[in-house]
Structure formats: structure tokens, C-alpha cells
């Protein structure tokens, strides 16, 4: 990242911090969601899944959410909730980019901030790894508070650090075109109900298939199109569903993101507001159907 780009990116972020003094969270979420669903959302009486996510962002200040969003603190939460998940081994925790000693790291590793989304840096070959660019990306991320960009409250009060984790190889002896790189399991009231299977094929094209618990492809899409070919049931699917339910037991709605190695289910993160509550679901009526699966406290009385 060159100096000019760095300055421009940081200036853009400062503009978003300033905007928070002018545009309140409710107006922000209503305007952003309206662009996606092409109607004015009702965040006071939400029914669609997207509306309910935004409602919780506005009105639920449960301190647990900050712990779940913190990629460092959530590790202890996972260890206390289940023994069915593997955590990527930690290689280092840094408060500044200057503390990272690449000579002490293996050939493959992952660097990421604990307090945001999108700061991940993956190294699969130290000989070709662009260290200055990676450090610039992480340095910029450490200066930002993601709340001001996305108005996701759970990120606002996280103390930022940089984590270095072991690289998880998912594709050895597997066909990339039909191997999910991530299973994103939507849990409603502790029940693993729907599974987003993220797949990037050998040409770099991205797909998302949505399945039920029995690995039956669902008649709607989220963000990306379905794969043009069938994807077999992953060998560790039901272990992943059980683990996700352990993790989501005390949360009315969340998405538990997991990776499937040959021999283990690896935890990635708990997501409280997928796509920041601006989900692109096609056909649109499925946004309502999914929302009906979440009985939101104080809004729905159907439990």
C-alpha cells in the first residue's frame, strides 16, 4: 500500500467518524438497508431477517456481543462452550505492527486484527510474501474503529491487537471446485438451521450454496449464485452442526463460521450481523421467511 493510498484510506475513515456525529445509527441502517431491499425497512417492528439484525444493532447492548466479536476474547468463549471445535493455534499477539518478527514465523501463517472484518493477511510462501504491504494494511486497520464504518455496535469497544495464527490448509487431496472453504451456519435459538457453503472455484469465481440440515439445496440465494455443479455432503457436516449448536446455545440468532479439515472442525468466528444486516436474499420473500425463524425478544411473542 503506497503512502498516498494509505493517507486517502485513513482520510476516508476520519470522514466516517465525522459522519457519526451527523447521521445517527437508525438513519444510517435504514438508508443502507433500503438500498438493498428496495423498500423502506421497518426497524421498530421488524419481520425480515435483515430488519431484525439491524434492530438488534440499534437496541440490544448486551456486553456479550463485544466478547463474541473480539477474535481474541471469543477463543476462550469457544473453549468454555464446546470440546468439538479446534482453534487455529496462536503464533503471536501484537499490539503494534513493529512487534511482528517474521523470522520467527513459519512458511505459512495468517495475520489479522481482532477488532474488525477484512484485515486478514494470508502468507502461503514467505519467499514471495509482500511484507511492507501487509504491514501497511495492518497498521491502517489498527487505527480504525469498525463501528464508525458499519455502525455495528459490538465492534465499538474492542481493544485492538494483531493475531498471528497457523495457516489451515483445507484443499490438500481435495477438489477445490466442490470443496467448501467455509460453512456459515445460521443458528436460531440455539438450533443450527441453515448452512451457507462458500466455494471459490479454480478460476477464482465465488459461489454460495444454501442448504438445510440434511444438506438439501434451498430455493434461494444469498449474495452469490449457486455452484453449477452438485456439492457432496461434507464428511464432518453433522459434527459441525453439533458444535455450532453448542456455541450458539445462549444466543437468539447468530452465524457460526467453521472450516472443515480432513480430521477436524476448525472455528473461524461468530457473526452477529452478517453483511452488517444488509443481506441480499433472492427471492426477497425468503428474507421474511428467515426472519420468522427468529423470535426477537420484545417484538415477537410466538415462542
C-alpha positions, 0 to 999 in steps of 0.5 A: 500500500503506497503512502498516498493510498494509505493517507486517502484510506485513513482520510476516508475513515476520519470522514466516517467518524465525522459522519457519526456525529451527523447521521445517527445509527437508525438513519444510517441502517435504514438508508443502507438497508433500503438500498438493498431491499428496495423498500423502506425497512421497518426497524421498530417492528421488524419481520425480515431477517435483515430488519431484525439484525439491524434492530438488534444493532440499534437496541440490544447492548448486551456486553456479550456481543463485544466478547463474541466479536473480539477474535481474541476474547471469543477463543476462550468463549469457544473453549468454555462452550464446546470440546468439538471445535479446534482453534487455529493455534496462536503464533503471536499477539501484537499490539503494534505492527513493529512487534511482528518478527517474521523470522520467527514465523513459519512458511505459512501463517495468517495475520489479522486484527481482532477488532474488525472484518477484512484485515486478514493477511494470508502468507502461503510462501514467505519467499514471495510474501509482500511484507511492507504491504501487509504491514501497511494494511495492518497498521491502517486497520489498527487505527480504525474503529469498525463501528464508525464504518458499519455502525455495528455496535459490538465492534465499538469497544474492542481493544485492538491487537494483531493475531498471528495464527497457523495457516489451515490448509483445507484443499490438500487431496481435495477438489477445490471446485466442490470443496467448501472453504467455509460453512456459515451456519445460521443458528436460531435459538440455539438450533443450527438451521441453515448452512451457507457453503462458500466455494471459490472455484479454480478460476477464482469465481465465488459461489454460495450454496444454501442448504438445510440440515440434511444438506438439501439445496434451498430455493434461494440465494444469498449474495452469490449464485449457486455452484453449477455443479452438485456439492457432496455432503461434507464428511464432518457436516453433522459434527459441525452442526453439533458444535455450532449448536453448542456455541450458539446455545445462549444466543437468539440468532447468530452465524457460526463460521467453521472450516472443515479439515480432513480430521477436524472442525476448525472455528473461524468466528461468530457473526452477529450481523452478517453483511452488517444486516444488509443481506441480499436474499433472492427471492426477497420473500425468503428474507421474511421467511428467515426472519420468522425463524427468529423470535426477537425478544420484545417484538415477537411473542410466538415462542 
